[in-house]
Amino acid sequence: MTLPRSLVLAVMLVISISVYALQPGDSIPSFSVASGTGQILIRDDLRERKTLLFFEDRSSMSVNEDLKDYINSLSLDREEVMAVIVVNCSDVGLLKKIWQERLIEYSRKMGMPVYGDWNGNMTDNFRYRGKSSSFLIVNEDGKVIYTRDGTVPSSEFAAITSLIE
């Protein structure tokens, strides 16, 4: 019995997505990242509040600026909802000091804390791929409730709002 090629490709796509990216229902793995000022953020800091997590490669930092602006326009209780940006800085090498300053500047510009994944552990643990941008919503128990790779379309902003309010 031969399976149709389209079915085989669809199964391979589902398997590859689940192997590479966190999906709704997954617990977020351990991580430790540091801001440009040296402030550390770990998984346990996200407990007991919803977290909006932008993970970006240095080349894709502007991908979801519309969503970041939208989130900043909401009247969110910062004790209940936290929004953070993490930038993959694992390949900056001798330019670390420059990138620490860039993260500080970007944090001011975006109105959100920005952290660097300086050793690549978060990139690996979260199974992020290459030069991409990802957005996650994590609930109070550390479980992913929403995920999107690439640009989040504005048509999804209302659904995101309902998940965090």
C-alpha positions as CSV (number, residue, x, y, z in Angstrom):
1,M,0.0,0.0,0.0
2,T,1.4,3.4,-1.0
3,L,0.5,6.5,0.8
4,P,-0.3,9.6,-1.2
5,R,2.7,12.0,-1.4
6,S,0.7,14.9,-0.1
7,L,-0.2,12.9,3.1
8,V,3.4,12.0,3.7
9,L,4.5,15.6,3.2
10,A,1.8,16.8,5.6
11,V,2.9,14.4,8.3
12,M,6.5,15.4,7.9
13,L,5.6,19.1,8.2
14,V,3.6,18.4,11.5
15,I,6.5,16.4,12.9
16,S,9.1,19.0,11.9
17,I,7.1,21.8,13.5
18,S,6.6,19.9,16.7
19,V,10.3,19.0,16.9
20,Y,11.5,22.5,16.3
21,A,9.1,24.9,18.0
22,L,7.2,25.1,21.3
23,Q,3.5,24.5,20.8
24,P,0.4,25.5,22.9
25,G,0.3,23.2,26.0
26,D,4.1,22.8,26.2
27,S,5.9,24.0,29.3
28,I,8.6,26.5,28.7
29,P,12.1,25.1,29.4
30,S,14.6,26.6,31.8
31,F,16.5,29.7,30.6
32,S,18.6,32.5,31.9
33,V,19.1,35.7,29.9
34,A,20.7,39.1,30.8
35,S,19.8,42.6,29.9
36,G,22.3,45.1,28.6
37,T,22.5,46.4,32.2
38,G,23.2,42.9,33.6
39,Q,19.7,42.2,35.0
40,I,19.0,38.5,34.9
41,L,15.7,36.9,33.8
42,I,15.0,33.2,34.5
43,R,12.0,31.0,33.9
44,D,10.8,31.3,37.5
45,D,10.5,35.1,37.1
46,L,7.6,34.4,34.7
47,R,5.6,32.4,37.2
48,E,2.2,33.6,38.5
49,R,1.6,36.1,35.6
50,K,1.1,35.9,31.9
51,T,4.1,36.6,29.8
52,L,4.3,38.0,26.3
53,L,7.6,36.8,25.0
54,F,9.2,38.1,21.8
55,F,12.3,36.1,20.8
56,E,14.3,37.6,18.0
57,D,17.4,37.2,16.0
58,R,19.5,40.4,15.9
59,S,18.5,40.7,12.2
60,S,14.8,40.4,12.9
61,M,14.3,42.9,15.8
62,S,11.8,45.1,13.9
63,V,9.6,42.2,12.6
64,N,6.8,42.6,15.2
65,E,7.1,46.3,16.2
66,D,3.4,46.8,15.3
67,L,2.4,44.2,17.9
68,K,4.8,45.7,20.5
69,D,3.3,49.1,19.9
70,Y,-0.2,47.6,20.2
71,I,0.7,45.9,23.5
72,N,2.1,49.1,24.9
73,S,-1.2,50.8,24.0
74,L,-3.2,48.5,26.2
75,S,-3.9,49.3,29.8
76,L,-2.3,46.1,31.2
77,D,-1.7,45.4,34.9
78,R,2.1,44.9,34.9
79,E,1.8,42.7,38.0
80,E,-0.4,40.3,36.0
81,V,1.1,40.6,32.5
82,M,4.7,40.9,31.6
83,A,6.0,41.7,28.1
84,V,9.7,41.0,27.4
85,I,11.9,40.9,24.3
86,V,14.8,38.4,24.1
87,V,17.4,38.9,21.4
88,N,19.7,36.1,20.3
89,C,23.1,37.6,20.9
90,S,25.1,34.4,21.1
91,D,27.2,35.2,18.1
92,V,28.3,38.8,18.9
93,G,31.7,37.8,20.1
94,L,33.9,40.8,20.8
95,L,31.0,43.2,20.0
96,K,29.2,42.2,23.3
97,K,29.6,45.7,24.9
98,I,28.2,47.3,21.8
99,W,25.2,45.0,21.8
100,Q,24.6,45.5,25.5
101,E,24.2,49.2,24.7
102,R,21.9,48.4,21.7
103,L,19.7,46.3,23.9
104,I,19.4,49.2,26.4
105,E,18.5,51.6,23.6
106,Y,16.0,49.1,22.1
107,S,14.4,48.7,25.5
108,R,13.8,52.4,25.8
109,K,12.5,52.6,22.2
110,M,10.1,49.7,22.7
111,G,9.0,50.4,26.2
112,M,9.7,46.8,27.3
113,P,12.6,45.1,29.0
114,V,15.1,43.6,26.4
115,Y,17.4,40.8,27.3
116,G,20.1,39.1,25.4
117,D,20.5,35.3,25.0
118,W,24.3,35.6,25.2
119,N,25.2,31.9,25.4
120,G,22.5,30.6,23.0
121,N,21.0,28.3,25.7
122,M,17.5,29.9,25.4
123,T,17.7,29.6,21.6
124,D,18.6,25.9,22.0
125,N,16.1,25.1,24.8
126,F,13.2,26.8,23.0
127,R,14.2,25.2,19.7
128,Y,14.3,28.5,17.8
129,R,15.5,28.3,14.2
130,G,18.0,30.5,12.5
131,K,17.3,34.2,11.8
132,S,13.7,34.4,12.9
133,S,11.3,36.1,15.1
134,S,8.9,34.3,17.4
135,F,6.1,35.4,19.7
136,L,4.8,33.4,22.6
137,I,2.2,33.9,25.3
138,V,2.9,31.9,28.4
139,N,0.3,31.5,31.1
140,E,0.7,31.7,34.9
141,D,1.7,28.1,35.1
142,G,4.5,28.3,32.5
143,K,2.6,26.7,29.7
144,V,2.5,28.1,26.2
145,I,-1.0,29.3,25.2
146,Y,-0.2,31.0,21.9
147,T,2.8,30.9,19.5
148,R,3.6,32.4,16.2
149,D,6.7,32.5,14.1
150,G,7.4,35.5,11.9
151,T,5.2,38.5,11.7
152,V,2.0,38.4,13.8
153,P,-0.8,39.8,11.6
154,S,-2.8,42.6,13.0
155,S,-5.9,40.4,12.5
156,E,-4.7,38.4,15.5
157,F,-4.2,41.3,17.9
158,A,-7.8,41.1,19.3
159,A,-7.4,37.3,20.0
160,I,-4.1,38.0,21.7
161,T,-5.8,40.7,23.8
162,S,-8.5,38.2,24.9
163,L,-5.8,35.7,26.0
164,I,-4.0,38.2,28.2
165,E,-6.9,40.2,29.8
